[in-house]
Amino acid sequence: MSVNELKRMLSICGPLYKLLKEVNDAQEDMKRSCADLSEYRQHEDENMEVLSSAHAELESLLNQNLHPSSMELWVARESVNNALLIYNILKDSPVKVDLEKKVIFHKKELASVREEIEKHTQKVRVIFPSCEKPELLLDGSDLLPLDESGLLPVLLKFL
């Protein structure tokens, strides 16, 4: 093999090696993304199990015609849907229930939470337990600083 042929072969192999490395890196990125997606789906399933369990407990209480004077439920998700789902179970019930729900929201989501709640009811009080003014309307004004977890605890009371 001559020197020129060797140089020509190296000039082809260099870019080919670079391309192969890029493909390999892309495959690694894809594997990491798949693992992240799998973990996300697992958390989603766990959250749905918690919600289903809470839903079943509340239905059981209502079916037994119990009248809890106060009940608290932590919903550790980033939307108001779970709280509203539970509220919807209770509002159609023949049993009068005063239900307090502690719902954790990211601060930036308060506006969309307000809109979602307004679609379902006008009778909502929002209580920020550590605030000087304990009762505030959920209008995005007068927000508390975030706690250590980066979440803003909000207590919703459906009357």
Residue, then its C-alpha position, 0 to 999 in steps of 0.5 A: m500500500s502506497v503512502n498516498e493510498l494510506k493518506r487517502m484512507l486516513s482522510i476517509c476514516g477520520p470523518l467517518y470516526k467522527l460521525l460514528k462517535e456522534v451517532n454513539d453519543a446520540q444513542e446514549d442521549m436517547k437511552r438517558s431520555c428513555a430512562d427519564l421518561s420511564e421514571y416520570r411514568q412511574h411517578e405518574d402511576e404512583n400519583m394516580e394510585v394515591l388519588s384513586s385511594a383517596h377517591a375510594e376513601l371519600e366515596s366510602l365515607l359518603n356511602q356510609n352517610l358519615h358527616p366529617s366536620s373537617m377533612e384534609l387531603w394533601v395533593a402533591r401534584e402541580s395542578v388543581n385537577n385532583a382537588l376539583l375531582i374530589y370536590n366534584i364527588l362531594k358537591d353532588s353528594p346528598v351528604k353536606v360535607d365541609l371539606e378542607k383540602k391542602v393543595i400544593f402549587h408552584k407559585k407560577e401556576l396560581a393564575s391558571v389554578r384560579e381560572e380552573i376553580e372559577k369554572h367550578t365554583q364561586k365559593v372558594r376561600v384560600i388560606f395561607p396559614s403563615c400569612e398575616k392576612p390569613e384569608l386571601l382571594l386566589d387572584g395572584s396578588d399578595l403571594l407568599p414567598l416559596d417554602e424550602s421545597g420551592l412550592l407554595p402551600v395553599l389551603l382551599k376551603f370549598l364551602 
